[in-house]
Amino acid sequence: MEVAIYAYFSGQLYYTPLDSLGYMSFAFVVICGGVGSMLFWNIGVKNAGPSIAAIFSNLTPIFGMICGAIFLKEEIGYIQLSGALFIFLGVYITTHSQKIIKCFT
C-alpha cells in the first residue's frame, strides 16, 4: 500500500493495459500463488500446529531459490548455498532442541 501511495504522489502510478494472456497470467498468480498457498499453509498449520509451521516457514527462501534455478535458469552460488545451510541448521536446532539439550547435560 505504501508503494502505491508513493507512486501516486511521485507521479509514477499508471495503469498498464493487459491482453488476454496477461489477465490469465494475473489470475493464475492470484489463484495459485495467493489462494492456493494460503489454503495449503492453513492445512499445514492444522496438521503440524502453529509453532512447527512457523519454524518451517523459514524454508520459503530455499524453495524460491530452487524454483528460480529450475524455472528461470538462475545460478545457485556459494553464498546462496551457505545461506540455505544456515537456514537448515536453524530449523534443525529449533525442531530438535530437546534432543540437543539432552546431549549436553
Secondary structure as GFF3:
##gff-version 3
##sequence-region A 1 105
A	DSSP	alpha_helix	2	9	.	.	.	ID=ss1
A	DSSP	alpha_helix	20	28	.	.	.	ID=ss2
A	DSSP	pi_helix	29	36	.	.	.	ID=ss3
A	DSSP	alpha_helix	37	48	.	.	.	ID=ss4
A	DSSP	alpha_helix	50	56	.	.	.	ID=ss5
A	DSSP	three_ten_helix	57	59	.	.	.	ID=ss6
A	DSSP	alpha_helix	60	71	.	.	.	ID=ss7
A	DSSP	alpha_helix	78	95	.	.	.	ID=ss8
A	DSSP	alpha_helix	97	104	.	.	.	ID=ss9
###
